[in-house]
Amino acid sequence: MKIRMLFMIIVGILFVLGCGQETVNERHEIYLSEKGWEIKKSLEVETYILDIPDEILNNYEASGITFLRDYKDEEVIQHTYLLKEKDDNGERLQAVIFEVDKEIIGGYGVLRTWEPGIFNLDDQERLIKEQMIKYRK
């Protein structure tokens, strides 16, 4: 009886822990892999209307993130992932991927120790060369 109760408690704990975890979308994994990034885990999923002022859109575009303007005022799903890659301080980078109608429309990386803090996901080699991130071995 005690073993059965212990088993039920363990199953319950695993169920609760599993419910709180977002799963990694396979298409996102492939998308990021093609750009040289590897997902450690999913952090967050949000759905909202992309309502960004032009001044902020200009800042994104200056960082090479140009797809957002095309989807202004549309409903997007934003997926945020923690990456396996780290910055020069050893902190993990993040990737943000956007979808509209279940299609990936683009994304960008987050590098908190760098100004402006966001980067084009195609810039991995440049960031390594400039020693902003550590290359994952």
C-alpha positions as CSV (number, residue, x, y, z in Angstrom):
1,M,0.0,0.0,0.0
2,K,2.8,2.4,0.9
3,I,4.6,1.7,-2.4
4,R,1.4,2.3,-4.3
5,M,0.9,5.7,-2.5
6,L,4.5,6.7,-3.2
7,F,4.1,5.8,-6.8
8,M,1.0,7.9,-7.1
9,I,2.8,10.9,-5.5
10,I,5.7,10.6,-7.9
11,V,3.4,10.3,-10.9
12,G,1.5,13.4,-9.7
13,I,4.7,15.4,-9.2
14,L,5.9,14.5,-12.7
15,F,2.5,15.4,-14.2
16,V,2.5,18.8,-12.6
17,L,6.1,19.5,-13.7
18,G,5.3,18.4,-17.2
19,C,2.3,20.7,-17.5
20,G,4.3,23.8,-16.8
21,Q,6.8,23.1,-19.5
22,E,6.4,24.5,-23.0
23,T,7.5,22.1,-25.7
24,V,10.1,22.9,-28.4
25,N,8.5,23.3,-31.8
26,E,10.3,21.0,-34.3
27,R,10.0,23.6,-37.1
28,H,11.5,26.2,-34.8
29,E,14.4,23.8,-33.9
30,I,15.1,23.3,-37.6
31,Y,14.8,27.1,-38.4
32,L,17.3,28.0,-35.7
33,S,19.6,25.0,-36.5
34,E,19.8,26.2,-40.1
35,K,21.1,29.6,-38.7
36,G,23.6,27.8,-36.4
37,W,21.7,28.0,-33.1
38,E,20.6,25.3,-30.8
39,I,17.7,25.4,-28.4
40,K,18.1,24.5,-24.7
41,K,14.5,25.0,-23.7
42,S,11.3,26.8,-24.4
43,L,10.6,29.8,-22.2
44,E,7.4,31.4,-23.3
45,V,4.6,31.6,-25.9
46,E,2.5,34.8,-26.4
47,T,-0.2,35.7,-28.9
48,Y,-0.9,39.4,-29.5
49,I,-1.5,42.1,-32.1
50,L,1.9,43.4,-33.4
51,D,1.4,47.1,-32.6
52,I,4.9,48.6,-32.7
53,P,5.6,52.3,-33.1
54,D,7.6,53.3,-36.2
55,E,10.5,54.6,-34.0
56,I,10.9,51.1,-32.4
57,L,10.5,49.4,-35.8
58,N,13.3,51.6,-37.1
59,N,15.5,50.4,-34.3
60,Y,14.8,46.7,-35.1
61,E,15.5,47.4,-38.8
62,A,18.8,49.1,-37.9
63,S,19.8,45.7,-36.3
64,G,18.8,43.9,-39.5
65,I,15.4,42.7,-38.3
66,T,13.2,43.8,-41.2
67,F,10.2,41.4,-41.2
68,L,8.2,43.0,-38.4
69,R,7.0,46.0,-40.4
70,D,5.2,43.6,-42.9
71,Y,3.1,42.2,-40.1
72,K,2.3,45.4,-38.2
73,D,-1.3,45.3,-36.8
74,E,-1.6,41.6,-37.4
75,E,-2.0,38.8,-34.8
76,V,1.3,37.0,-34.2
77,I,2.5,34.2,-32.0
78,Q,5.8,34.9,-30.3
79,H,7.9,32.0,-29.1
80,T,10.9,32.7,-26.8
81,Y,13.6,30.1,-26.4
82,L,16.7,29.8,-24.3
83,L,19.7,28.9,-26.5
84,K,22.6,26.7,-25.6
85,E,25.0,29.4,-26.9
86,K,26.3,31.9,-24.3
87,D,27.6,35.4,-24.3
88,D,31.1,36.5,-23.3
89,N,29.9,36.6,-19.6
90,G,28.6,33.0,-19.7
91,E,24.9,34.0,-19.9
92,R,22.7,32.1,-22.3
93,L,21.3,33.9,-25.3
94,Q,17.6,33.8,-26.3
95,A,15.9,33.5,-29.6
96,V,12.5,35.0,-30.4
97,I,10.6,33.4,-33.3
98,F,7.4,34.9,-34.7
99,E,4.6,33.0,-36.5
100,V,1.5,34.1,-38.4
101,D,-1.0,31.5,-39.4
102,K,1.4,28.7,-38.3
103,E,4.1,30.0,-40.6
104,I,7.5,31.3,-39.3
105,I,7.8,34.9,-40.4
106,G,11.2,35.6,-38.8
107,G,12.9,36.0,-35.6
108,Y,15.8,37.7,-33.7
109,G,18.3,36.9,-30.9
110,V,18.6,38.6,-27.6
111,L,22.0,39.4,-26.2
112,R,21.4,41.3,-22.9
113,T,25.1,42.3,-22.4
114,W,25.3,44.1,-25.7
115,E,23.8,47.3,-27.0
116,P,21.2,47.3,-28.7
117,G,20.5,44.0,-27.1
118,I,19.0,42.3,-30.2
119,F,20.6,40.8,-33.2
120,N,19.8,39.2,-36.5
121,L,19.8,35.4,-36.2
122,D,22.0,35.2,-39.3
123,D,24.8,37.1,-37.5
124,Q,26.3,34.2,-35.4
125,E,29.7,34.3,-37.2
126,R,30.0,38.0,-36.8
127,L,29.2,37.8,-33.1
128,I,31.7,35.0,-32.6
129,K,34.4,37.0,-34.5
130,E,33.7,40.1,-32.4
131,Q,33.9,37.9,-29.3
132,M,30.4,38.9,-28.2
133,I,29.4,35.2,-27.9
134,K,31.3,32.0,-27.2
135,Y,31.2,29.3,-29.8
136,R,29.5,26.2,-28.5
137,K,31.7,23.1,-28.8
